Amino acid sequence: MTQKHMEEVPALGVVGVRGGWSSELLARRVAEACGGEPLLIELERLSLDLETGRAMFDGRDISKCRGLLLKKLGPEYAPGLLDRLEMLRFLEGRGVAMFSRPGAVMGLLDRLSCTTTLALGGLPMPPTTVTEDLDAACAAVAAYGEAIVKPLFSTKARGMRVVRPGPELCAELQAYQREHGLFYLQKTIVLGDRDLGVVFLGGEYLTTYARCRKPGAWNTTTASGGRYAPFDPPQEVIDLAWRAQELFHLDFTCVDVALTDDGPRIFEVSAFGGFRGIQEARGIDAAKLYADYAAMRINA
């Protein structure tokens, strides 16, 4: 393999999942912004040489890229993704610009890390109990009346369960603990038929869309039949979401907000943000805006 061949990389590449709608879209938009062919990098096929600094993917040394946009680290959230972020952090230390920075993303992959930062930042959230003690978990559910138990690594409500007080509760939680270990329990809050995705690019407010729940579903995700719709929130909601995302310093993100009778509540801040809801509800090509933003940053 010649040095010339290894240097044939575009200025910007995308870290994502081949065949994934959002990853492929962002790779195309980045190629349009910078010229050349799309470069979509799957981290499970990346080989990093710490001595030379080379990072080989499909015969190309992506350490020669000027920047990488992080869209997906793998098909599913899992603790092993933190190791992949360390590989990207090394490349960042060698001069490759990252959108968003691996250190910022690390604080969001684990649901508890995100929640801890939000709580320390004084953001209003649903009442939450975290414990490894089965009796304490059962007591928390009894106090809440109804709760959602959430895996630490998941998106779009995958692996989440609604739990209620009753004779089967402790057995149900015990079975959950064998699979997941720690209990992360959030009190079920009344949010009506929707929650919000409040979107930021470069720390600036972009737009908001609603995720509308299918009748009978307990969550608003499209996987459970939910749909996207436009929504114009009051300024207080935008300001609250801005405070939440400001704690993490991401280049592109979506803050999940619930509107309750007691005021807005923050569920979480997304490590990567989504494009589909923005496009379907608002007609905004967020992938293009993100690609143009990154291209401008590396050329500044």
C-alpha positions as CSV (number, residue, x, y, z in Angstrom):
1,M,0.0,0.0,0.0
2,T,1.5,3.3,-1.0
3,Q,1.6,6.5,1.0
4,K,-0.2,8.2,-1.8
5,H,-3.1,5.8,-1.6
6,M,-3.3,6.1,2.2
7,E,-3.7,9.9,1.9
8,E,-6.7,9.7,-0.4
9,V,-9.3,10.7,2.1
10,P,-11.8,13.6,2.0
11,A,-11.5,16.5,4.4
12,L,-14.5,15.3,6.4
13,G,-15.8,11.8,7.1
14,V,-18.8,10.5,9.0
15,V,-18.6,7.9,11.8
16,G,-21.8,5.9,11.5
17,V,-23.5,2.6,10.5
18,R,-23.6,1.5,6.9
19,G,-27.2,1.1,5.8
20,G,-28.4,3.4,8.6
21,W,-30.7,6.1,7.2
22,S,-29.2,9.0,9.2
23,S,-25.6,7.9,8.8
24,E,-25.9,7.5,5.0
25,L,-27.8,10.8,4.7
26,L,-25.1,12.7,6.7
27,A,-22.3,11.1,4.7
28,R,-24.0,12.3,1.4
29,R,-24.5,15.8,2.8
30,V,-20.9,16.0,3.9
31,A,-19.7,14.9,0.5
32,E,-21.8,17.6,-1.1
33,A,-20.4,20.2,1.3
34,C,-16.8,19.3,0.8
35,G,-16.7,17.6,-2.6
36,G,-15.5,14.0,-3.3
37,E,-17.1,10.7,-2.4
38,P,-18.9,10.0,0.9
39,L,-16.7,8.4,3.6
40,L,-18.8,6.5,6.1
41,I,-16.6,4.9,8.8
42,E,-17.8,1.9,10.9
43,L,-15.7,1.8,14.0
44,E,-15.8,-1.9,14.4
45,R,-13.6,-2.1,11.3
46,L,-11.2,0.6,12.3
47,S,-7.6,-0.3,13.2
48,L,-5.7,2.2,15.2
49,D,-1.9,2.2,15.5
50,L,-0.9,4.2,18.6
51,E,2.8,4.4,17.7
52,T,2.4,5.8,14.2
53,G,-1.0,7.4,14.7
54,R,-2.5,5.7,11.6
55,A,-6.2,4.8,11.7
56,M,-6.9,2.4,8.9
57,F,-10.4,1.8,7.5
58,D,-11.0,0.2,4.1
59,G,-7.4,0.8,3.1
60,R,-7.5,4.5,4.0
61,D,-5.8,6.3,6.8
62,I,-8.6,8.4,8.3
63,S,-6.1,10.2,10.6
64,K,-5.5,12.3,7.5
65,C,-9.0,13.6,7.6
66,R,-9.3,17.1,8.9
67,G,-12.5,16.3,10.7
68,L,-15.1,13.6,11.6
69,L,-18.8,13.9,12.3
70,L,-20.0,11.4,14.9
71,K,-23.4,10.1,14.0
72,K,-23.4,6.5,15.3
73,L,-20.8,4.6,17.2
74,G,-22.5,1.3,16.5
75,P,-25.9,-0.2,15.7
76,E,-26.9,-0.3,19.4
77,Y,-25.9,1.5,22.6
78,A,-23.6,-0.6,24.8
79,P,-20.7,-0.1,27.2
80,G,-18.2,-1.2,24.6
81,L,-18.9,2.0,22.7
82,L,-16.9,3.9,25.3
83,D,-13.8,2.1,24.0
84,R,-14.6,3.3,20.5
85,L,-14.8,6.8,21.8
86,E,-11.3,6.4,23.2
87,M,-10.0,5.6,19.8
88,L,-11.6,8.8,18.4
89,R,-10.3,10.8,21.4
90,F,-6.8,9.7,20.3
91,L,-7.4,10.9,16.8
92,E,-8.7,14.2,18.2
93,G,-5.5,14.5,20.2
94,R,-3.5,14.0,17.0
95,G,-5.3,17.0,15.3
96,V,-8.5,15.6,13.8
97,A,-11.5,17.8,14.5
98,M,-14.5,16.0,16.0
99,F,-18.2,17.0,15.8
100,S,-19.1,16.4,18.6
101,R,-16.0,15.9,20.7
102,P,-15.6,12.3,22.1
103,G,-15.2,13.6,25.6
104,A,-18.6,15.4,25.4
105,V,-20.3,12.3,23.9
106,M,-18.9,10.1,26.7
107,G,-21.0,11.9,29.3
108,L,-24.2,11.0,27.4
109,L,-23.9,7.4,26.3
110,D,-24.6,6.1,29.8
111,R,-28.1,7.3,30.9
112,L,-26.9,7.7,34.5
113,S,-24.0,9.9,33.5
114,C,-26.4,12.2,31.6
115,T,-28.8,12.3,34.5
116,T,-26.1,13.1,37.0
117,T,-24.9,16.0,35.0
118,L,-28.4,17.3,34.5
119,A,-29.2,17.0,38.2
120,L,-26.0,18.7,39.3
121,G,-26.9,21.5,36.8
122,G,-30.2,22.1,38.6
123,L,-32.4,21.0,35.6
124,P,-35.9,19.8,36.5
125,M,-36.4,16.1,35.7
126,P,-38.9,13.4,36.7
127,P,-38.2,12.0,40.2
128,T,-35.5,9.3,39.8
129,T,-34.1,6.5,42.0
130,V,-30.9,4.7,41.3
131,T,-30.0,1.6,43.3
132,E,-28.7,-1.9,43.3
133,D,-30.8,-2.9,46.3
134,L,-33.9,-4.8,45.3
135,D,-35.8,-3.8,48.5
136,A,-35.0,-0.1,47.8
137,A,-36.2,-0.5,44.2
138,C,-39.5,-2.0,45.3
139,A,-40.0,0.7,47.9
140,A,-39.3,3.4,45.2
141,V,-41.9,2.0,42.9
142,A,-44.4,1.9,45.8
143,A,-43.7,5.5,46.6
144,Y,-44.0,6.6,42.9
145,G,-47.2,4.6,42.3
146,E,-45.9,3.8,38.8
147,A,-42.4,4.0,37.4
148,I,-40.3,3.2,34.3
149,V,-37.2,1.1,34.8
150,K,-34.6,2.0,32.1
151,P,-31.4,0.3,31.0
152,L,-28.4,2.6,31.2
153,F,-27.5,2.0,27.6
154,S,-30.5,2.3,25.3
155,T,-32.4,4.6,22.9
156,K,-36.0,4.9,21.7
157,A,-37.4,3.2,24.8
158,R,-35.6,-0.1,24.1
159,G,-35.5,-2.4,27.1
160,M,-37.6,0.0,29.2
161,R,-40.6,-1.3,31.3
162,V,-43.5,0.2,33.1
163,V,-43.6,-1.3,36.7
164,R,-46.3,-0.9,39.3
165,P,-46.8,-1.9,42.9
166,G,-48.2,-5.3,43.5
167,P,-47.5,-8.9,44.5
168,E,-45.4,-9.6,41.4
169,L,-43.3,-6.4,41.5
170,C,-40.2,-7.7,43.4
171,A,-40.0,-10.9,41.3
172,E,-40.3,-8.7,38.1
173,L,-37.5,-6.4,39.3
174,Q,-35.3,-9.3,40.4
175,A,-35.6,-10.8,36.9
176,Y,-34.7,-7.3,35.4
177,Q,-31.7,-7.0,37.7
178,R,-30.3,-10.3,36.5
179,E,-30.1,-8.9,33.0
180,H,-29.3,-5.3,33.7
181,G,-27.8,-5.0,37.2
182,L,-28.4,-1.5,38.4
183,F,-32.0,-0.2,38.8
184,Y,-32.6,3.2,37.2
185,L,-36.2,4.1,38.1
186,Q,-38.1,7.2,37.0
187,K,-41.5,8.1,38.2
188,T,-44.1,8.1,35.5
189,I,-45.2,11.6,34.8
190,V,-48.3,12.8,33.0
191,L,-47.2,14.3,29.8
192,G,-50.3,14.2,27.7
193,D,-50.1,12.8,24.2
194,R,-46.6,14.2,23.3
195,D,-43.2,15.2,24.3
196,L,-40.7,17.5,22.5
197,G,-37.4,17.3,20.8
198,V,-35.7,20.7,21.1
199,V,-32.8,20.9,18.6
200,F,-29.5,22.8,18.8
201,L,-26.7,23.2,16.2
202,G,-23.5,24.7,17.5
203,G,-25.2,25.6,20.7
204,E,-27.8,27.7,18.9
205,Y,-31.5,26.9,18.9
206,L,-32.6,25.4,15.6
207,T,-36.2,24.1,15.9
208,T,-38.6,22.0,17.9
209,Y,-40.8,19.0,16.9
210,A,-43.2,16.9,18.8
211,R,-43.3,13.2,19.2
212,C,-47.0,12.3,19.4
213,R,-48.0,9.1,21.2
214,K,-50.1,6.4,19.6
215,P,-53.4,5.8,21.6
216,G,-52.7,3.1,24.1
217,A,-48.9,3.3,24.0
218,W,-47.0,4.4,27.1
219,N,-44.2,6.1,25.2
220,T,-44.0,8.4,22.2
221,T,-41.4,6.7,20.1
222,T,-42.0,5.8,16.4
223,A,-41.2,2.2,17.3
224,S,-44.4,2.2,19.4
225,G,-46.4,3.9,16.7
226,G,-45.7,7.5,17.5
227,R,-45.5,10.2,14.9
228,Y,-43.7,13.5,14.4
229,A,-45.5,16.8,14.3
230,P,-44.5,20.5,14.3
231,F,-44.6,22.3,17.6
232,D,-43.7,25.9,18.6
233,P,-42.7,25.9,22.3
234,P,-42.8,28.9,24.6
235,Q,-39.5,30.7,25.1
236,E,-39.2,29.2,28.7
237,V,-39.0,25.7,27.2
238,I,-36.3,26.8,24.7
239,D,-34.3,28.5,27.4
240,L,-34.6,25.4,29.7
241,A,-33.5,23.1,26.9
242,W,-30.6,25.4,26.1
243,R,-29.4,25.2,29.7
244,A,-29.5,21.4,29.5
245,Q,-27.5,21.1,26.2
246,E,-25.0,23.8,27.4
247,L,-23.8,21.4,30.1
248,F,-22.4,19.0,27.4
249,H,-21.0,21.3,24.7
250,L,-22.2,19.2,21.7
251,D,-22.2,20.4,18.1
252,F,-25.6,18.9,17.3
253,T,-28.1,17.6,19.7
254,C,-31.8,17.2,20.6
255,V,-33.1,17.7,24.2
256,D,-36.1,15.6,25.2
257,V,-38.6,17.7,27.1
258,A,-41.9,16.8,28.6
259,L,-44.6,19.4,29.2
260,T,-46.4,18.6,32.5
261,D,-48.9,20.4,34.8
262,D,-45.9,21.2,37.1
263,G,-43.9,22.7,34.3
264,P,-41.4,21.4,31.7
265,R,-39.2,18.5,32.6
266,I,-36.0,17.3,31.0
267,F,-35.8,13.6,30.1
268,E,-32.3,13.5,28.5
269,V,-29.9,15.2,26.1
270,S,-29.1,13.1,23.0
271,A,-25.5,12.3,22.3
272,F,-26.0,12.6,18.5
273,G,-29.5,14.0,17.8
274,G,-31.8,12.7,15.1
275,F,-32.6,14.0,11.6
276,R,-35.9,12.3,10.7
277,G,-38.2,14.1,13.2
278,I,-36.8,17.5,12.1
279,Q,-37.3,16.6,8.4
280,E,-40.8,15.1,8.7
281,A,-42.2,17.7,11.1
282,R,-40.4,20.8,10.0
283,G,-39.2,20.2,6.5
284,I,-35.6,21.1,7.6
285,D,-32.6,19.2,6.2
286,A,-30.7,19.1,9.5
287,A,-28.0,16.8,8.0
288,K,-27.2,19.5,5.4
289,L,-27.0,22.2,8.0
290,Y,-24.8,20.1,10.2
291,A,-22.5,19.2,7.2
292,D,-22.2,22.9,6.3
293,Y,-21.5,23.8,9.9
294,A,-18.6,21.3,10.1
295,A,-17.2,22.3,6.8
296,M,-17.2,26.0,7.9
297,R,-15.5,25.1,11.1
298,I,-12.6,23.2,9.6
299,N,-12.1,26.0,7.0
300,A,-12.3,28.9,9.6
